[in-house]
Amino acid sequence: MAMAGCGSGGDVREIGAWRSDPPYIPPPDPGAAASGATAPERATAAPSDSGGPTDAEIAREVEQAFGTDAARAVDASGLTTAGLATVPPAAPAKVAQIINAANQVARKPYVYGGGHGRLAGETFVDSAYDCSGSVSFALAAAGLVDRPMDSTALARYGRPGRGRWVTIYANAGHAFMTVAGLRFDTSGRAEGGTRWQTRSRTVSGFTTRHPPGL
């Protein structure tokens, strides 16, 4: 069977049972303490039907904490000192799943064909990943793909253009994606040992796609 790597168009194995480690949970946001709101003020806010704060209440507290940067604070992922991405407060569940899964492989070694059924009995789970294998792993965790896709297949995946939360850039030789403002790219590992990067890169020569709805 041909091994499907970043630039290969070979077949891939059918999806196996999805397995994942416990999700990465970002540390508490200290912004609430910096908002200036007292405990009684927060306690008297009208609760939502579920007993938790409403979206409007969260937005007000974020605006108090971050001012004009409030929109970015709720929409943009941050990078921890360990090189892992945090989940933005406003992120949909599927975006959180993508980020948590990408964190699991962010610091894994690179190997051509990694994440494409390279290990016997496994489909997505591997000890090392190539560019498209790591992107496929993260998308699969959110139920957005049912098999590993090489970079050529990712160049045809989903909908054309940039997404609101997730954008995939792919061509015949490479694939990477941006998620909530961070770049998830195997080529970035040389800079800090992690696929997550805060800096952008040229997208000339890449097809731009996004998962439907994201």
KADA-V979518 format. One record per residue. N is the residue number from 1. RES is the residue in one letter. PHI is phi as a letter, one per 40 degrees, with the letter a starting at -180 (999 if undefined). OMEGA is omega in degrees with one decimal (* if undefined). NEAR is the number of other ideal C-beta (glycine too) atoms within 8 Angstrom. Layout:
n | res | phi | omega | near
N | RES | PHI | OMEGA | NEAR
N | RES | PHI | OMEGA | NEAR
This chain:
n | res | phi | omega | near
1 | M | 999 | -179.2 | 6
2 | A | c | 177.9 | 6
3 | M | c | -177.2 | 10
4 | A | c | 178.1 | 15
5 | G | b | -175.6 | 12
6 | C | c | -176.4 | 13
7 | G | b | -175.5 | 9
8 | S | c | 177.1 | 11
9 | G | b | -176.5 | 6
10 | G | c | 178.8 | 9
11 | D | c | 176.3 | 6
12 | V | b | 179.5 | 11
13 | R | c | 175.5 | 11
14 | E | c | -175.7 | 5
15 | I | c | 174.2 | 9
16 | G | b | 179.4 | 10
17 | A | c | 179.4 | 3
18 | W | c | 176.6 | 8
19 | R | b | 176.6 | 4
20 | S | a | 174.1 | 9
21 | D | c | 176.5 | 4
22 | P | d | -175.2 | 3
23 | P | c | 173.7 | 8
24 | Y | c | 179.5 | 8
25 | I | b | -176.7 | 3
26 | P | c | 178.6 | 8
27 | P | c | 179.9 | 4
28 | P | d | 178.9 | 3
29 | D | c | -178.9 | 7
30 | P | c | -174.7 | 6
31 | G | c | -177.9 | 11
32 | A | c | -179.8 | 10
33 | A | c | -178.0 | 5
34 | A | c | -174.1 | 7
35 | S | c | -177.6 | 9
36 | G | g | 179.0 | 4
37 | A | c | 179.7 | 8
38 | T | c | 179.3 | 5
39 | A | d | 178.9 | 5
40 | P | c | -179.9 | 6
41 | E | c | 179.3 | 8
42 | R | c | -176.5 | 10
43 | A | c | -176.1 | 6
44 | T | c | 177.7 | 5
45 | A | c | -177.8 | 8
46 | A | c | -179.2 | 4
47 | P | c | 175.0 | 7
48 | S | c | -179.3 | 8
49 | D | c | -177.8 | 3
50 | S | c | -179.7 | 4
51 | G | g | 179.0 | 5
52 | G | b | 179.6 | 6
53 | P | c | 177.3 | 8
54 | T | c | 176.7 | 9
55 | D | d | -179.4 | 5
56 | A | c | 178.8 | 6
57 | E | c | 178.2 | 11
58 | I | c | -179.3 | 11
59 | A | c | 179.1 | 10
60 | R | c | 179.9 | 8
61 | E | c | 178.3 | 14
62 | V | c | 179.6 | 13
63 | E | c | 177.0 | 9
64 | Q | c | -176.4 | 10
65 | A | c | -171.2 | 12
66 | F | b | 177.2 | 11
67 | G | g | -175.6 | 7
68 | T | c | 178.4 | 4
69 | D | c | -174.9 | 7
70 | A | d | -178.2 | 12
71 | A | d | 179.4 | 6
72 | R | c | -176.8 | 9
73 | A | c | -177.7 | 13
74 | V | c | -175.9 | 12
75 | D | b | -169.7 | 10
76 | A | b | 175.2 | 10
77 | S | c | 174.5 | 13
78 | G | b | -178.5 | 7
79 | L | b | 179.4 | 10
80 | T | c | 177.9 | 10
81 | T | c | 177.3 | 3
82 | A | c | 179.2 | 5
83 | G | g | 178.5 | 11
84 | L | b | -178.2 | 11
85 | A | c | 174.2 | 16
86 | T | c | -179.7 | 10
87 | V | c | 178.5 | 12
88 | P | c | -179.3 | 12
89 | P | d | -176.5 | 9
90 | A | c | -175.0 | 5
91 | A | c | 173.2 | 13
92 | P | c | -176.8 | 7
93 | A | d | -178.4 | 6
94 | K | c | 177.0 | 12
95 | V | c | 176.7 | 16
96 | A | c | 178.9 | 11
97 | Q | c | 177.4 | 12
98 | I | c | -178.7 | 15
99 | I | c | -179.2 | 17
100 | N | c | 178.5 | 13
101 | A | c | 178.7 | 14
102 | A | c | 176.8 | 16
103 | N | c | -178.3 | 11
104 | Q | c | -177.6 | 10
105 | V | b | -174.4 | 13
106 | A | d | -176.6 | 13
107 | R | b | 177.3 | 8
108 | K | c | 176.9 | 11
109 | P | c | 175.1 | 7
110 | Y | c | 168.9 | 11
111 | V | a | 179.8 | 9
112 | Y | c | -178.2 | 8
113 | G | g | 179.6 | 12
114 | G | c | -178.9 | 16
115 | G | g | -178.9 | 15
116 | H | b | 179.6 | 17
117 | G | g | -178.2 | 10
118 | R | c | -179.6 | 10
119 | L | c | -179.2 | 8
120 | A | d | 176.7 | 3
121 | G | g | -179.4 | 4
122 | E | b | 178.0 | 10
123 | T | b | 178.7 | 11
124 | F | c | -173.7 | 13
125 | V | c | -176.9 | 7
126 | D | a | 177.5 | 13
127 | S | c | 178.3 | 6
128 | A | a | -173.3 | 8
129 | Y | b | 169.1 | 15
130 | D | c | -172.8 | 15
131 | C | c | -177.6 | 15
132 | S | c | 177.6 | 19
133 | G | c | 179.9 | 16
134 | S | c | 176.6 | 17
135 | V | c | 179.0 | 15
136 | S | c | 178.9 | 16
137 | F | d | -177.9 | 16
138 | A | c | 179.4 | 16
139 | L | c | -179.6 | 11
140 | A | c | -179.8 | 15
141 | A | c | 178.5 | 12
142 | A | c | 179.2 | 12
143 | G | g | -175.6 | 6
144 | L | c | 172.2 | 9
145 | V | b | -179.2 | 9
146 | D | b | 176.6 | 4
147 | R | a | 175.7 | 10
148 | P | c | -179.3 | 17
149 | M | b | 175.1 | 12
150 | D | c | -173.3 | 17
151 | S | c | 177.8 | 15
152 | T | c | 177.6 | 12
153 | A | c | 178.7 | 10
154 | L | c | 177.8 | 15
155 | A | c | 177.3 | 13
156 | R | b | -173.0 | 7
157 | Y | c | 169.8 | 11
158 | G | g | -177.2 | 9
159 | R | b | 178.4 | 8
160 | P | c | 176.1 | 4
161 | G | g | -179.5 | 7
162 | R | c | 177.3 | 5
163 | G | c | 177.5 | 11
164 | R | c | -177.0 | 5
165 | W | b | -172.9 | 9
166 | V | b | 175.2 | 13
167 | T | b | -179.6 | 10
168 | I | b | 177.2 | 15
169 | Y | b | -174.5 | 13
170 | A | a | 170.2 | 15
171 | N | a | -175.4 | 12
172 | A | c | -175.7 | 6
173 | G | b | -174.9 | 6
174 | H | a | 175.3 | 11
175 | A | a | 172.4 | 15
176 | F | a | 179.7 | 15
177 | M | a | 170.0 | 13
178 | T | b | -179.3 | 12
179 | V | b | 178.5 | 15
180 | A | f | 174.3 | 14
181 | G | g | 178.1 | 8
182 | L | b | 177.7 | 13
183 | R | c | 177.1 | 13
184 | F | b | -166.4 | 16
185 | D | a | 179.0 | 11
186 | T | d | -177.5 | 12
187 | S | c | 180.0 | 9
188 | G | c | -177.0 | 12
189 | R | c | -178.5 | 11
190 | A | c | -176.7 | 4
191 | E | c | -177.5 | 5
192 | G | a | 177.9 | 7
193 | G | g | -179.2 | 5
194 | T | b | 176.7 | 12
195 | R | c | 178.4 | 13
196 | W | c | -179.4 | 15
197 | Q | b | 176.5 | 13
198 | T | c | -178.0 | 6
199 | R | c | 177.1 | 5
200 | S | c | 177.4 | 4
201 | R | a | 178.8 | 9
202 | T | c | 177.7 | 3
203 | V | b | 177.4 | 7
204 | S | c | -179.7 | 4
205 | G | g | 179.4 | 4
206 | F | b | 169.6 | 10
207 | T | c | -177.8 | 8
208 | T | b | -177.5 | 11
209 | R | b | 174.3 | 15
210 | H | a | 175.9 | 14
211 | P | c | 178.6 | 14
212 | P | d | 177.9 | 6
213 | G | g | -178.8 | 4
214 | L | b | * | 11
